[in-house]
Amino acid sequence: MANDPGKNLLFAGVGGQGVLLVAELAARAAIHAGFDAKKTEVHGAAQRGGSVVSHVRFASKVYSPLTPAGEVDILVALEKLEGLRWASFVRPSGLIILNEEERVPAQLTDKPVEYPRQIDTFLIGKGFQTVLINATEIATSLGNYRAANIVLLGAIADAAGIPMDSWMAVIRQHLPPKILELNINAFENGIELKRRTHAAASHLTDH
């Protein structure tokens, strides 16, 4: 992996969505593939549904785990509002994967608040490659809504530039046997959904 620029990833969501797990899997997959990788996390009242964020950077050599604003290659937002909150960290034309799940921030649940509409449309208008995925619904159909984070991880597998065998090796090594098959299915569903979305977008561009 000499002189490989690698990628800067940012995972954002709220407590209980498994943000830290998918960040850990991404970092381990990068290391398995031969990259130097660093990870850090920032979280507030995670147990009460507060914001949770994790930076993952991998390249031939990484000196800091924190990605500066404007330099994130891929943002994975497990909750839509968190995608909007962290979009300023994404480089121009960078990729944003948005889960359709909407959760009012924990600190506002006792107040009348209107959830922002058309977040994906706004982000597209800002020039980001934005893909909206109903990962929670997909995971529920597979047997457990908690696997939504793994669906979203699958959605970035190709774009991250990490070989598929590294992803699969890490998933098999670090997820409990009783939920392994579910999570492999979730990961593969995320891969296929992103590929179909990309193919559809390419088709529209060609016309």
Order of alpha helices (4+ residues) and beta strands (2+ residues): beta-alpha-beta-beta-beta-alpha-beta-alpha-beta-alpha-alpha-alpha-alpha
